[in-house]
Amino acid sequence: MEARTVNSPPPTVSRDETIRCLLAIELSKKSWIVAVNTPLADKVSRHTLEACDWKGLLELIARMRTRVIQTLNRPVEVVSCYEAGYDGFWLHRLLEAHGVRNYVIDPARRSLMAYLRGEPKVWSVVRVPSGTEEDDRRLHRERDRLINERVQHVNRIKGSVRGPWHL
């Protein structure tokens, strides 16, 4: 199954009432780097979390949301993005379940702010598969990984049998 892209314009939000806070999440096996942009600061703040620390990410979002609400006394919309890749789409579903509008983007492009300004050609948003569709892909990938692992073991066994001591 391949990921299909979705190039729909960003939803409109009433700027008079809702404050928009932006998160860009860089996922890796070693750590997650979260860039946060709120109207409370001119700079983008950067936070490092352990890899797969979804609880820490949700706590960071809750702290940010609470601080903005208390300071500006207006509702807050949290919008995030991360590149499609190794982690799959479980994080997308988790963020959406916690009230975060999330975009999974094509790994070749990044620019959440430009996209939200209405520049749809900035990136391609990936269609997030259902849990069942993702599980189906996972089985196929796991099978391929196991076949590759088997080939490596067979080659290592053959290499040890044909070593110089058997000549």
C-alpha positions, 0 to 999 in steps of 0.5 A: 500500500502506498501513501497518497497525498492530499492537497486540500486547503487548510481549514479557516479559523476565526482569527478574532477568537481563536489563538493558533499555536504551532508545533513542528515535530522531528521524529527520530529513533534517538529523540523527538525535537519539538519546535513550538511557536506561540503568540507569547514569544517572537522566537520559536522554542525548541524542546527535546524529548526521548524518542516515542515519549508521547506522554511528554509530548502531550504534557508539553502541549497541555502546558503550552495551551494552559499558558496561552489561555491564561495569558491571552484569555482566548481559546487556543487551537494547536496545529502540529505536523511531522514528516511521514516515516518510520513511526507510522501514523499512530502519533497522528491518531493520538494527537487528533484524539487529544484535540490537536489538528495534525498534518503528516507531511511528505518528508521532502518538504516542510513549512507549516506556517506557509501552508496555513497562510494558504500556500497549498503548493508548499508541501503535500499532506499525506492521507493517513491510513486507517488503523487496519490499513496501517496494520496490513502494511506492517505485516508486509514490512515485517515479513520482508524484514524477516526474509532479509534476516533469514538470508543474512543468517543463511549467508553467515552460516555458509560463510562459517562452513566455507572458512579457510579452516575447511580447505 
